[in-house]
Amino acid sequence: MAHEGNVKSGAPPKKRKAEVENAPSKKRKAGDDGAPKKKRKRQVREDDADLDAEAGLNRSFERMDSQLIADHIAQKTTRHGTDLSPVELADLYVSANHIKDTTSWEKPRSLENLPEFLEAFSEDPKKLEVAPRKNGSPHTLVVAGAGLRAADLVRSLRKFQKKGNTVGKLFAKHFKVEEQVSFLQKSKTGISVGTPQRLSDLIENGALNLDNLKRIVVDASYIDQKKRNIMDMRETMMPLVHLLTKRELKERYSAEEKPVELIFY
């Protein structure tokens, strides 16, 4: 009778056992990270809610304190730096202690609000209009993900451009490295805007001097038409994190003399 009951209940015991053993692996296929489909979809919706396509902004950075930004950078670095060893990834870690908390800023992190944002987080806003005496030695670097965006940022910062103080254009769009080296050697600039790789190149060849640098501002909230920001693409994220963790900059984030602030807009 027991045997008849097993036959009526469906597959033979061996087959049912195989199905049970295979069941967990089928569940794991629900999501790349092992999460059930429902949970994964809910997380995507929460992220999408922060992406304001009309304004071109990822609003989540408005709520991120220093630690959340540091965690975000680490996550993106690990995601894009799949060819790096654990030691190499550790060298690219940006500490929360080096990031300025700007969650007190209540306005949208839009293009037109950037000048006011800089003034709000500067000890002396008037000094934003004054270039250091040394040529090619800005007090502020603004880092953008692409040349077109960098050009827009330059236009938005023109209010700080005075006689003898040019807003530097240190990005690849329409500009050769040689032209920018010449500009830095001959010109005084208080604020310069650039893309990560070009800024790194200019630092490495000695044209961009960091002696008077007070702050690095990363244009993180801006998203393009595909809703991607500077950290969402490998070709911009990896040069960015390599720039931010350059030895000469890392030493200045926590220095008592001539400290450099790391700010995410």
C-alpha positions as CSV (number, residue, x, y, z in Angstrom):
1,M,0.0,0.0,0.0
2,A,2.8,2.3,0.8
3,H,4.3,1.6,-2.6
4,E,1.1,2.4,-4.3
5,G,0.8,5.7,-2.4
6,N,4.2,6.8,-3.6
7,V,3.3,6.0,-7.2
8,K,0.1,7.9,-7.0
9,S,1.8,11.0,-5.5
10,G,3.8,11.7,-8.6
11,A,7.4,11.0,-9.6
12,P,9.4,8.1,-8.2
13,P,11.4,8.9,-5.0
14,K,14.7,9.2,-6.9
15,K,13.4,11.7,-9.4
16,R,11.7,13.8,-6.7
17,K,15.0,13.8,-4.8
18,A,16.9,15.1,-7.9
19,E,14.2,17.8,-8.4
20,V,14.6,19.0,-4.8
21,E,18.4,19.1,-5.1
22,N,18.1,21.1,-8.3
23,A,15.6,23.6,-6.9
24,P,18.0,25.9,-5.1
25,S,20.1,26.4,-8.2
26,K,17.1,27.4,-10.2
27,K,16.3,30.0,-7.6
28,R,19.8,31.4,-7.7
29,K,19.2,32.2,-11.4
30,A,16.5,34.7,-10.5
31,G,19.1,37.5,-10.2
32,D,22.8,37.9,-10.9
33,D,23.5,38.6,-7.3
34,G,21.4,35.7,-6.0
35,A,18.6,38.0,-4.9
36,P,15.0,36.9,-5.6
37,K,13.4,38.8,-8.6
38,K,11.0,40.8,-6.4
39,K,13.7,42.2,-4.2
40,R,16.0,43.1,-7.1
41,K,13.2,44.9,-9.0
42,R,12.3,46.9,-5.9
43,Q,15.9,48.1,-5.6
44,V,16.0,49.2,-9.2
45,R,12.8,51.2,-8.8
46,E,14.2,52.9,-5.7
47,D,17.3,53.9,-7.7
48,D,15.2,55.1,-10.7
49,A,13.2,57.3,-8.4
50,D,16.4,59.3,-7.8
51,L,17.2,59.8,-11.5
52,D,15.6,63.0,-12.6
53,A,15.9,62.8,-16.4
54,E,14.3,66.1,-17.0
55,A,16.7,68.0,-14.7
56,G,19.6,65.7,-15.7
57,L,20.3,64.9,-12.1
58,N,20.9,61.9,-9.8
59,R,19.2,63.2,-6.7
60,S,20.7,60.5,-4.4
61,F,23.9,62.5,-4.0
62,E,21.9,65.2,-2.2
63,R,21.4,62.8,0.7
64,M,24.7,61.0,0.7
65,D,27.0,61.9,3.6
66,S,30.7,61.3,3.6
67,Q,30.5,57.6,4.5
68,L,27.8,56.9,1.9
69,I,29.8,58.5,-0.8
70,A,33.0,56.6,0.2
71,D,31.0,53.4,0.1
72,H,29.6,54.3,-3.3
73,I,33.0,55.0,-4.7
74,A,34.3,51.7,-3.3
75,Q,31.4,49.8,-4.8
76,K,31.9,51.4,-8.3
77,T,35.6,50.9,-8.2
78,T,35.2,47.2,-7.4
79,R,32.5,46.9,-10.1
80,H,34.6,48.5,-12.9
81,G,38.0,47.4,-11.7
82,T,37.5,43.7,-12.3
83,D,41.1,43.3,-13.6
84,L,42.6,44.7,-10.4
85,S,43.9,42.7,-7.5
86,P,42.6,43.2,-3.9
87,V,45.8,45.2,-3.1
88,E,45.4,47.4,-6.2
89,L,41.7,48.0,-5.2
90,A,42.8,48.9,-1.7
91,D,45.2,51.5,-3.1
92,L,42.2,53.2,-4.8
93,Y,40.1,53.5,-1.7
94,V,38.9,57.0,-0.8
95,S,38.3,57.4,2.9
96,A,35.1,59.0,4.2
97,N,37.4,61.2,6.4
98,H,38.7,62.9,3.2
99,I,35.2,63.7,1.8
100,K,33.4,66.9,2.8
101,D,29.8,66.4,4.0
102,T,27.5,68.7,1.9
103,T,24.1,67.2,2.9
104,S,23.2,70.6,4.4
105,W,22.9,72.0,0.9
106,E,19.2,72.0,0.1
107,K,19.0,73.2,-3.5
108,P,19.2,71.0,-6.6
109,R,22.8,70.3,-7.7
110,S,22.1,71.8,-11.1
111,L,24.5,73.7,-13.4
112,E,23.1,77.1,-12.5
113,N,23.5,76.4,-8.8
114,L,27.1,75.4,-8.9
115,P,28.6,78.9,-8.2
116,E,26.4,79.3,-5.1
117,F,27.3,75.9,-3.9
118,L,31.0,76.7,-4.2
119,E,30.4,79.9,-2.3
120,A,28.5,78.1,0.4
121,F,31.4,75.7,1.1
122,S,34.2,78.2,0.8
123,E,35.6,79.9,3.9
124,D,36.0,83.1,2.0
125,P,33.7,83.2,-1.2
126,K,35.4,86.4,-2.4
127,K,38.7,84.4,-2.8
128,L,37.0,82.3,-5.5
129,E,37.5,85.3,-7.8
130,V,41.2,85.6,-7.1
131,A,43.8,83.4,-8.9
132,P,47.0,82.4,-7.0
133,R,50.0,84.3,-8.1
134,K,51.7,81.3,-9.6
135,N,50.7,80.4,-13.2
136,G,48.9,77.2,-13.7
137,S,48.2,76.7,-10.0
138,P,44.4,76.8,-9.4
139,H,42.8,76.7,-6.0
140,T,39.8,74.7,-7.3
141,L,39.5,71.8,-9.7
142,V,36.1,70.8,-11.0
143,V,36.1,67.3,-12.5
144,A,33.5,66.4,-15.2
145,G,32.8,63.1,-16.9
146,A,32.9,64.4,-20.5
147,G,34.2,67.4,-22.5
148,L,30.8,68.7,-23.5
149,R,29.7,68.7,-19.8
150,A,33.0,70.4,-18.8
151,A,32.4,73.2,-21.3
152,D,29.0,73.8,-19.8
153,L,30.6,73.9,-16.3
154,V,33.1,76.5,-17.5
155,R,30.3,78.7,-18.7
156,S,28.4,78.4,-15.4
157,L,31.6,79.4,-13.5
158,R,32.3,82.6,-15.6
159,K,31.1,84.8,-12.7
160,F,34.4,84.0,-11.0
161,Q,36.5,85.0,-14.0
162,K,38.1,88.4,-13.6
163,K,41.0,90.1,-15.1
164,G,44.0,88.0,-14.6
165,N,41.9,85.0,-13.5
166,T,40.8,82.7,-16.2
167,V,38.6,79.6,-15.7
168,G,40.8,76.9,-17.2
169,K,39.6,74.5,-19.8
170,L,41.5,71.3,-19.1
171,F,39.5,68.7,-21.0
172,A,40.0,66.8,-24.2
173,K,37.1,68.3,-26.3
174,H,38.8,70.5,-29.0
175,F,41.9,71.0,-26.9
176,K,45.3,69.3,-27.3
177,V,47.5,68.6,-24.3
178,E,50.2,70.9,-25.8
179,E,47.7,73.8,-25.9
180,Q,46.7,73.3,-22.2
181,V,50.4,73.0,-21.1
182,S,51.0,76.3,-22.8
183,F,47.9,77.9,-21.2
184,L,49.0,76.7,-17.7
185,Q,52.6,77.9,-18.2
186,K,51.4,81.4,-19.2
187,S,48.2,82.0,-17.4
188,K,46.8,82.5,-13.9
189,T,43.7,80.4,-13.1
190,G,41.8,80.2,-9.9
191,I,39.2,77.6,-11.1
192,S,39.9,75.0,-13.7
193,V,37.5,72.4,-15.1
194,G,38.7,69.1,-16.6
195,T,38.1,65.5,-17.3
196,P,39.8,62.9,-15.1
197,Q,42.4,61.5,-17.5
198,R,43.4,64.9,-18.9
199,L,43.8,66.3,-15.4
200,S,46.0,63.3,-14.5
201,D,48.1,63.8,-17.6
202,L,48.7,67.5,-16.8
203,I,49.6,66.7,-13.2
204,E,52.0,64.0,-14.3
205,N,53.8,66.2,-16.9
206,G,54.2,69.0,-14.4
207,A,52.0,71.5,-16.2
208,L,49.2,71.6,-13.6
209,N,50.6,72.7,-10.3
210,L,48.9,71.6,-7.1
211,D,50.7,73.9,-4.6
212,N,47.7,76.2,-4.1
213,L,44.9,73.6,-4.5
214,K,42.2,73.9,-1.9
215,R,39.4,71.8,-3.2
216,I,38.5,69.2,-5.8
217,V,34.8,69.2,-6.8
218,V,33.5,66.1,-8.6
219,D,30.4,66.7,-10.8
220,A,28.7,63.6,-9.6
221,S,25.0,64.4,-9.7
222,Y,24.9,65.1,-13.4
223,I,23.5,62.3,-15.6
224,D,23.5,62.1,-19.4
225,Q,20.6,61.0,-21.7
226,K,21.2,57.4,-20.7
227,K,20.9,58.3,-17.0
228,R,24.6,57.7,-16.3
229,N,26.9,59.8,-14.2
230,I,30.7,60.0,-14.0
231,M,30.9,56.9,-11.8
232,D,28.6,54.7,-13.9
233,M,31.0,54.2,-16.8
234,R,34.3,52.4,-16.6
235,E,36.0,54.8,-19.0
236,T,35.3,57.7,-16.6
237,M,35.1,56.1,-13.2
238,M,38.6,54.4,-13.3
239,P,40.4,57.6,-14.4
240,L,38.5,59.5,-11.7
241,V,39.4,57.2,-8.8
242,H,43.1,57.1,-10.1
243,L,43.1,60.9,-10.0
244,L,41.6,61.2,-6.6
245,T,44.0,58.7,-5.1
246,K,47.2,60.2,-6.6
247,R,49.9,60.2,-3.9
248,E,50.3,64.0,-4.0
249,L,46.6,64.5,-3.5
250,K,46.0,61.7,-0.9
251,E,48.7,63.2,1.3
252,R,46.9,66.6,1.2
253,Y,43.4,65.4,2.2
254,S,44.4,65.1,5.8
255,A,47.4,67.5,5.9
256,E,47.5,70.2,8.5
257,E,49.3,72.5,6.1
258,K,47.6,73.3,2.7
259,P,44.8,70.7,3.1
260,V,42.7,69.8,0.1
261,E,38.9,69.2,0.4
262,L,37.2,66.5,-1.7
263,I,33.7,67.6,-2.5
264,F,31.0,65.8,-4.5
265,Y,28.4,68.0,-6.1
